[in-house]
Amino acid sequence: MIDNLPSIRPDRPNIITSEIEAISFYRKMNTQETVVEMLAGKYVLVEEFYSNGLQVLSELKRNLQLRYKEKSFQGQRDYRSAFREASHRLLLKVEDNELVVRKSPDIGWLKNLYPDVSDFYISFPEVQGLNSSWQWYQKGIVIDILHLSLHPFYGTYFPTRFDHLVLFDKWLKTYKGDRKKAIDIGVGSGVISFQLIQSGFLNVFASDTNKNAIIGVSQESVRLGINDKITLSYGDLFTDCDFQADLIVFNPPWLIAKHKLEEGIDKAIYYEEDLFPRFFEQAEKHLAPKGKLVLIFSNLAQVIGENKLHPIREELEKNKRFSKEQQLQRSVKKSSKKTKRTDSRSNEKVELWVLTHKEKNE
Ligand SMILES: C[S@@+](CC[C@H](N)C(=O)[O-])C[C@H]1O[C@@H](n2cnc3c(N)ncnc32)[C@H](O)[C@@H]1O
């Protein structure tokens, strides 16, 4: 069941639907001069072949690397921001929801996300993002724990490492409480909700502040034939949840934000300072008296020296709402067997925290 789905439309890259003044770029043209024009603020339209756009981007990179030689954190940040700004002036033309240039990838999102418009211009980097997302969506990601593949919707967080899911699965197999109602905050591509349903929970309420996550999980639930067991809510934390659950699970973002968060996938990685205090305050009200509150976290922030604070430890120390019942952890496997990880992330561990209501007389 999907509560507020019919009223939401997916987030999608911005497009230009009006006629624009742009320099047409053909393979034989001088790429360096074209990039100089682009940096001066002109739009450039890729003509003939898709690869002509790659040629312009690679020249833009070369040009900006000469201008931004500073290797400091700020220097590299300035470089990336200049690249982002200029590269979005490199455009591709879409007609009948397909790219016009030859030898370009087939990207179904150009049709699926734009049912209301067939002809438009879109920036080359956005097309690269859509293309990579479409490949994942088509191919699917095998989730061993679930014995199935998930097909993540455009703009949705999906796991590429699975240690936290293994840890949660291990704990779930030991769980002895009721399996009537669960809440999954920050559903993403749905992995945790699907784990809960596979393990016998009759009803899962799942929320996310990312519209595309909600739309994607809704489609996946129908495909997997479990849509009668899941209630989806597009909104913050426990919005529209009016019951107490036997189990609440939250795999939150793991790094504190130092920038203003954008809607969408940014909120899967970074959290604002008030997220955890707000979560714990509301979780206390939505957890059944004998319920378990499970948080999946990581020592990533500590490992990369980002901050010393740990929002779950802080909650347990400062407030008298919850007691720690269990804390499990597991080392994060490197993503490829071939790469020897010598960086600081080799100490990375995922953590699983199991909390319960604090006994009033504790
Ligand atoms: C690290 S991802 C986890 C996704 C999924 N549960 C998983 O384990 O793969 C965190 C998710 O929480 C969502 N999120 C962040 N802040 C939220 C909030 N205030 N309310 C609901 N969801 C939120 C993000 O959009 C993202 O989908």
PDBQT file of the ligand as one rigid body, heavy atoms in Angstrom, charges set to zero:
ROOT
HETATM    1  C1  LIG A 401      22.289   5.295   3.930  1.00  0.00    +0.000 C 
HETATM    2  S1  LIG A 401      20.760   5.357   3.085  1.00  0.00    +0.000 S 
HETATM    3  C2  LIG A 401      20.070   3.794   3.543  1.00  0.00    +0.000 C 
HETATM    4  C3  LIG A 401      19.102   3.239   2.519  1.00  0.00    +0.000 C 
HETATM    5  C4  LIG A 401      18.630   1.818   2.786  1.00  0.00    +0.000 C 
HETATM    6  N1  LIG A 401      17.862   1.725   4.024  1.00  0.00    +0.000 N 
HETATM    7  C5  LIG A 401      19.824   0.868   2.830  1.00  0.00    +0.000 C 
HETATM    8  O1  LIG A 401      20.133   0.373   3.925  1.00  0.00    +0.000 OA
HETATM    9  O2  LIG A 401      20.426   0.619   1.787  1.00  0.00    +0.000 OA
HETATM   10  C6  LIG A 401      19.849   6.520   4.069  1.00  0.00    +0.000 C 
HETATM   11  C7  LIG A 401      18.447   6.816   3.532  1.00  0.00    +0.000 C 
HETATM   12  O3  LIG A 401      17.779   7.673   4.480  1.00  0.00    +0.000 OA
HETATM   13  C8  LIG A 401      17.055   8.673   3.776  1.00  0.00    +0.000 C 
HETATM   14  N2  LIG A 401      16.843   9.794   4.715  1.00  0.00    +0.000 N 
HETATM   15  C9  LIG A 401      17.730  10.751   5.095  1.00  0.00    +0.000 A 
HETATM   16  N3  LIG A 401      17.167  11.603   5.965  1.00  0.00    +0.000 NA
HETATM   17  C10 LIG A 401      15.879  11.169   6.150  1.00  0.00    +0.000 A 
HETATM   18  C11 LIG A 401      14.780  11.641   6.945  1.00  0.00    +0.000 A 
HETATM   19  N4  LIG A 401      14.876  12.739   7.705  1.00  0.00    +0.000 N 
HETATM   20  N5  LIG A 401      13.608  10.955   6.890  1.00  0.00    +0.000 NA
HETATM   21  C12 LIG A 401      13.478   9.842   6.102  1.00  0.00    +0.000 A 
HETATM   22  N6  LIG A 401      14.497   9.361   5.327  1.00  0.00    +0.000 NA
HETATM   23  C13 LIG A 401      15.667  10.017   5.355  1.00  0.00    +0.000 A 
HETATM   24  C14 LIG A 401      17.927   8.976   2.577  1.00  0.00    +0.000 C 
HETATM   25  O4  LIG A 401      17.199   9.611   1.541  1.00  0.00    +0.000 OA
HETATM   26  C15 LIG A 401      18.421   7.567   2.204  1.00  0.00    +0.000 C 
HETATM   27  O5  LIG A 401      17.549   6.936   1.296  1.00  0.00    +0.000 OA
ENDROOT
TORSDOF 0
